[in-house]
């Protein structure tokens, strides 16, 4: 049985969160890459994360080699943080909806940072940086979800298979 994300979790994951992906390389060392968007499936049981294939080469190689995946989503304005883990992730074909997801995410994330007082130059830089022509898409089914928001509840399991 798989986890069904809550409506609130879906909104959080698809909102202006800082997204980092991690895997273990074939040599056992960690590989980390910033993601640039997330699309949750209609049934709320899987998600697709987007990343630059060039910047995420080591992570993609690790996942191709059978590594598990961890994804951390953290909202800059509140530091609210969710961590999702799965035993594997699969590459999926990029389509128009995922490209639109990437553009929407870049603008939402830039807007969030500008609302926190970062200048428009940074915001535009983020949008430009995330307009990657080499996007890769990874789909996974979360097997465990943690609340990683700093504080006494950090590390609490929210859902598990």
Protein Blocks (a to p, Z undefined) as FASTA:
>chain_A
ZZdddfklmmmmmmccddddddddfkopacddddebdcddfklpaccddddfklmmmmmm
mmmnopacddddddfklopacddddfbdcdddddfklmmmmmmmmmmmmmmmmmnopafk
lmmmmmmmmmcfkbccdddddfbdcdfbecjkgoiafbdZZ
